[in-house]
C-alpha cells in the first residue's frame, strides 16, 4: 500500500522590506500561526506552530490548493511584513497528529529545500511536488502570482481585503470613504482579474499535487537517473 502523502507548509519572515525588531519577530510568527490555525483548522493534519525562525504546519494533501488562500491571508492580514512561503508534498516519517508530528520524511525535506530556494530567489513562494513537471509548472505560475501580489499598494490591499470578504463595490466604497469608480480603479490597477486567473490555474494544478504525473521528458530523465544509479 502506498504511503499517505501530506502537504507541509513553512513560512519565514523575509530579510528585506519591513522587518520587526528581533524581539518582536517571534511575536509576529506566533500571530501568523494562530491566524492560520483559526482559519484552516478543518483542513490540517498537523496544526501550525511557530518558533523564533519560522511557522510550520501540515495540510491534508487533498487540501493543497488552500496554499493560495493561505498566502493571501498572511500577506494581507500581516501587512507590512513580508514572508517567504514553502510547500513540500510527500510522505512523513513516523506518526502524525493534530498537535504533534515528526519533522522527517520526503515532505519535510522538500519543504525545507523550497524555503531555502525562496530565500535565495526572486519569488517569495516555492513548491516541491512529487512530479518534477508539476513542480516547474506551478513555480512558474507562482512567480507571476508573486509579482502581481507584491506590486499591490496599500490602497490596493485595502480593496482586495474587502473583496475577499465578499463585499460589493457599493459596500467597499462606503467603508473606505471613496467612490465606486475609485474602487474599480484600484482593482484594475492591482490587476485583480489577471491575478484571479493565475490563481484559478494554480488551484487546478495543485489538486494534482499528490501525483507523479510524468510527461515523456520527465520519464526519460527518471530513466537516466535510474540507469546512472545502476551503473554506479
GIJOKA-V56894 format. One record per helix or strand of 2 or more residues. SS is the DSSP state (hx for helix, st for strand). FROM is the first residue (numbers start at 0). TO is the last residue. If there is no record, write none. Layout:
SS:FROM:TO
SS:FROM:TO
This chain:
st:4:12
hx:21:42
st:43:49
st:54:59
hx:60:76
st:82:90
hx:105:119
st:124:127
hx:131:149
hx:153:163
hx:168:175
hx:179:188
hx:191:205
hx:215:230
